[in-house]
Amino acid sequence: MLLLVAYFQKITSIHTQKHLTQLINKMKKQTNIPTLRFPKFKGEWEKKTLGEVTSKIGDGLHGTPIYSSNTGFYFINGNNLINGVICINENTKEVDYDIFKGNDKSLNDNTILMSINGTIGNLAKYIGEKVTLGTSIAYFNFKENNNFYYFLLQTDKVQNYFIAELTGSTIKNLSLKTLREAELNLPTLPEQQKIASFLSLVDKKITQLNQKKKLLQAYKKGLMQKLFSQELRFKDENGNEFEEWEIKTLGEVAEKKSSNIAANKIENNFGDYIIYGASGVLKKVDFYMEEADYISIVKDGAGVGRLFYCLGKSSVLGTMEIIKPKTGINTYFIYCLLNNIDFVKYVTGSTIPHIYFKNYSNEICGIPCLAEQNKIANFLSILDEKINHCSKEIAINETFKKGLLQQLFC
């Protein structure tokens, strides 16, 4: 093919070359062959609709359910579908057996659930949970093993189709008709199994990393509670007890500083210095406010009370406050101390939530000597490094998976 194109490029006019290139590109687009493929598999993939590969597509309970307690039968919506599983938490309501049985959708081992109202495209495999579905969830009972379809439904092509077909002005939703008519490109069953098996290994790795991160976070939380309640104490270099902690207010050991930087004022500013926003690192600009490390806290809007340990030579947006330790106080110790404070009780405002330093600065804290602060800070920073390393590995594997989803499917 390449030799043929080269030959035509030599003997035809520029106009004809352009036409030929467009024709070849069009042919490539029409070919149902993925970019990345396992050895021994050849030929184009077959087009089918979701309706053709499922025995049933439906949604959940219409109308208001009657809730009960301690039944073990849960009423779930799209927000309960997280990372491929049905997540039940303390806010998940229960229904009685009659509601559960009366709305049994004959879910089976090949069922996949998907959110179709409000939040679109969350997926979970059904593995026998005792649940009643709300109308914000659709279910697909696949004729074949659902593993391949679980990954296929995650691809940008399928997800973008769903988004393009949304209806409703206030709350967006997908109709069952749209779901049934969704077109899929499908390989033979052996190739489906090969793809699903490979991607399942990637998912397993991501799951293991997430579990490791959660265990480290739980371990750190437990240690912090013991350290700041003084149930667990460090000793000095000679093995002796440190002096007793002093009882002080947060305002006695730390001070706040405001920022007046607006996000829309730095849109065209680029440089080498980090600026933090409510979700973390926002971008890099050509200036910085703070020379040394400090703590920032979201003071307004979504994420109010969220804390960040910020590296020196950086800045924060005006929706955040800078918290800096006073003389004789370890910065990372104050960061850990702040993480042990429940800021919810200091939040004010119903429409736009706020917290004010003048309020939470009155929090009573136990403060050890600087030497013990340093030991606590060093120990907890090592745990934080391990947690951050897990987060980076998760991000790398999720990016790898996303790339595979785009190349293994067509």
Backbone hydrogen bonds, N-H to C=O, Kabsch-Sander energy under -0.5 kcal/mol:
donor,donor_aa,acceptor,acceptor_aa,energy
5,V,1,M,-2.2
6,A,2,L,-2.3
7,Y,3,L,-2.2
8,F,4,L,-2.3
9,Q,5,V,-2.1
10,K,6,A,-1.2
10,K,7,Y,-0.5
11,I,7,Y,-1.4
12,T,8,F,-1.6
17,Q,13,S,-2.5
18,K,14,I,-2.3
19,H,15,H,-1.9
20,L,16,T,-2.6
21,T,17,Q,-2.6
22,Q,18,K,-2.2
23,L,19,H,-2.0
24,I,20,L,-2.5
25,N,21,T,-2.6
26,K,22,Q,-2.1
27,M,23,L,-2.2
28,K,24,I,-2.3
29,K,25,N,-2.0
30,Q,26,K,-1.6
31,T,27,M,-0.7
31,T,28,K,-0.7
32,N,30,Q,-0.6
33,I,31,T,-1.9
36,L,407,Q,-2.7
41,F,38,F,-1.3
42,K,40,K,-0.5
45,W,32,N,-3.3
46,E,186,L,-3.2
48,K,184,L,-2.5
50,L,182,A,-2.0
51,G,180,R,-2.3
52,E,49,T,-0.7
53,V,49,T,-1.1
54,T,50,L,-0.6
55,S,141,N,-3.4
56,K,141,N,-1.0
58,G,139,Y,-1.8
60,G,134,G,-0.7
60,G,137,I,-0.9
61,L,133,L,-3.6
67,Y,65,P,-0.7
68,S,94,E,-2.7
74,Y,72,G,-0.6
74,Y,130,K,-2.3
75,F,93,K,-2.7
76,I,74,Y,-0.6
76,I,132,T,-2.3
80,N,77,N,-2.1
81,L,78,G,-1.4
82,I,80,N,-0.9
82,I,85,V,-2.4
84,G,123,L,-1.3
85,V,82,I,-1.8
87,C,80,N,-3.5
87,C,85,V,-0.7
88,I,86,I,-0.6
92,T,89,N,-1.6
94,E,68,S,-0.7
95,V,73,F,-3.1
96,D,66,I,-0.8
100,F,96,D,-2.2
101,K,97,Y,-3.3
102,G,98,D,-2.6
103,N,99,I,-1.1
104,D,101,K,-1.4
105,K,103,N,-0.5
111,T,108,N,-1.8
112,I,140,F,-2.0
113,L,124,A,-3.1
114,M,138,A,-2.4
115,S,122,N,-2.0
116,I,136,S,-2.7
117,N,119,T,-0.6
117,N,136,S,-0.8
118,G,172,K,-3.1
119,T,117,N,-1.4
120,I,118,G,-0.5
121,G,115,S,-2.6
124,A,113,L,-1.7
125,K,84,G,-2.3
126,Y,111,T,-2.1
127,I,125,K,-0.6
131,V,129,E,-1.5
132,T,74,Y,-3.2
134,G,76,I,-1.9
135,T,61,L,-0.7
137,I,134,G,-1.7
138,A,114,M,-3.1
139,Y,58,G,-2.9
140,F,112,I,-2.6
141,N,56,K,-2.8
141,N,139,Y,-0.5
142,F,110,N,-2.1
142,F,140,F,-0.9
143,K,53,V,-2.4
144,E,53,V,-0.5
150,Y,146,N,-2.3
151,F,147,N,-1.3
152,L,148,F,-2.3
153,L,149,Y,-2.5
154,Q,151,F,-1.2
155,T,151,F,-0.5
155,T,152,L,-1.3
159,Q,155,T,-2.6
160,N,156,D,-3.1
161,Y,157,K,-1.5
162,F,158,V,-2.2
163,I,159,Q,-2.3
164,A,160,N,-2.2
165,E,161,Y,-1.3
166,L,163,I,-1.3
167,T,173,N,-2.5
172,K,170,T,-0.6
173,N,167,T,-2.2
174,L,116,I,-2.2
179,L,175,S,-1.7
180,R,176,L,-2.5
181,E,177,K,-1.8
182,A,178,T,-0.6
182,A,179,L,-0.9
184,L,48,K,-3.8
186,L,46,E,-3.4
186,L,184,L,-0.6
192,Q,188,T,-2.4
193,Q,189,L,-2.5
194,K,190,P,-1.8
195,I,191,E,-2.5
196,A,192,Q,-2.7
197,S,193,Q,-2.3
198,F,194,K,-2.0
199,L,195,I,-2.6
200,S,196,A,-2.0
201,L,197,S,-1.2
202,V,198,F,-1.3
203,D,199,L,-2.4
204,K,200,S,-2.3
205,K,201,L,-1.9
206,I,202,V,-2.1
207,T,203,D,-2.7
208,Q,204,K,-2.4
209,L,205,K,-2.1
210,N,206,I,-2.4
211,Q,207,T,-2.4
212,K,208,Q,-2.3
213,K,209,L,-2.4
214,K,210,N,-2.4
215,L,211,Q,-2.3
216,L,212,K,-2.2
217,Q,213,K,-2.5
218,A,214,K,-2.6
219,Y,215,L,-2.5
220,K,216,L,-2.6
221,K,217,Q,-2.5
222,G,218,A,-2.3
223,L,219,Y,-2.2
224,M,220,K,-2.8
225,Q,221,K,-2.0
226,K,222,G,-1.7
227,L,223,L,-2.9
228,F,224,M,-2.9
229,S,225,Q,-1.0
230,Q,227,L,-0.7
231,E,226,K,-1.6
232,L,226,K,-2.0
236,D,240,N,-2.8
239,G,236,D,-2.1
242,F,234,F,-0.7
246,E,367,I,-2.8
248,K,246,E,-0.7
248,K,365,C,-2.8
250,L,363,E,-1.9
251,G,361,S,-2.9
252,E,249,T,-1.3
253,V,249,T,-0.7
253,V,250,L,-1.2
254,A,250,L,-1.6
255,E,324,K,-2.8
257,K,322,I,-2.4
259,S,320,M,-0.6
265,K,262,A,-1.2
266,I,263,A,-1.2
269,N,266,I,-1.5
270,F,268,N,-0.5
271,G,284,K,-0.9
273,Y,285,V,-2.8
275,I,283,K,-2.3
276,Y,315,S,-2.8
277,G,280,G,-3.6
280,G,277,G,-1.5
282,L,275,I,-2.8
283,K,275,I,-1.2
285,V,273,Y,-3.3
289,M,314,S,-1.1
290,E,314,S,-2.5
294,Y,310,C,-2.2
295,I,323,I,-2.2
296,S,308,F,-2.4
297,I,321,E,-2.1
298,V,306,R,-2.2
299,K,319,T,-2.3
300,D,319,T,-1.2
301,G,353,P,-1.7
304,V,301,G,-1.4
305,G,298,V,-3.1
306,R,303,G,-2.3
308,F,296,S,-2.2
310,C,294,Y,-2.7
310,C,308,F,-0.7
313,K,290,E,-2.1
314,S,290,E,-1.2
315,S,274,I,-1.6
317,L,276,Y,-1.9
318,G,261,I,-3.0
320,M,317,L,-1.6
321,E,297,I,-2.5
322,I,257,K,-3.1
323,I,295,I,-3.7
324,K,255,E,-2.9
324,K,322,I,-0.5
326,K,253,V,-2.7
329,I,326,K,-1.3
334,I,330,N,-2.0
335,Y,331,T,-2.0
336,C,332,Y,-2.3
337,L,333,F,-2.6
338,L,334,I,-2.7
339,N,335,Y,-1.7
340,N,336,C,-0.7
340,N,337,L,-1.0
341,I,338,L,-1.7
343,F,341,I,-1.0
345,K,342,D,-0.6
346,Y,343,F,-2.0
347,V,344,V,-1.5
348,T,354,H,-2.7
354,H,348,T,-2.8
355,I,299,K,-1.6
359,N,356,Y,-1.3
360,Y,356,Y,-2.0
361,S,357,F,-2.3
362,N,359,N,-1.4
363,E,360,Y,-1.6
365,C,248,K,-3.8
367,I,246,E,-3.2
367,I,365,C,-0.5
373,Q,369,C,-2.5
374,N,370,L,-2.6
375,K,371,A,-1.6
376,I,372,E,-2.5
377,A,373,Q,-3.0
378,N,374,N,-2.7
379,F,375,K,-2.2
380,L,376,I,-2.5
381,S,377,A,-2.2
382,I,378,N,-1.4
383,L,379,F,-1.3
384,D,380,L,-2.3
385,E,381,S,-2.1
386,K,382,I,-1.7
387,I,383,L,-2.3
388,N,384,D,-2.9
389,H,385,E,-2.2
390,C,386,K,-2.0
391,S,387,I,-2.2
392,K,388,N,-2.2
393,E,389,H,-2.2
394,I,390,C,-2.6
395,A,391,S,-2.4
396,I,392,K,-2.4
397,N,393,E,-2.5
398,E,394,I,-2.5
399,T,395,A,-2.2
400,F,396,I,-2.3
401,K,397,N,-2.4
402,K,398,E,-2.4
403,G,399,T,-2.2
404,L,400,F,-2.0
405,L,401,K,-2.6
406,Q,402,K,-1.4
407,Q,403,G,-1.4
408,L,404,L,-3.2
409,F,405,L,-0.6
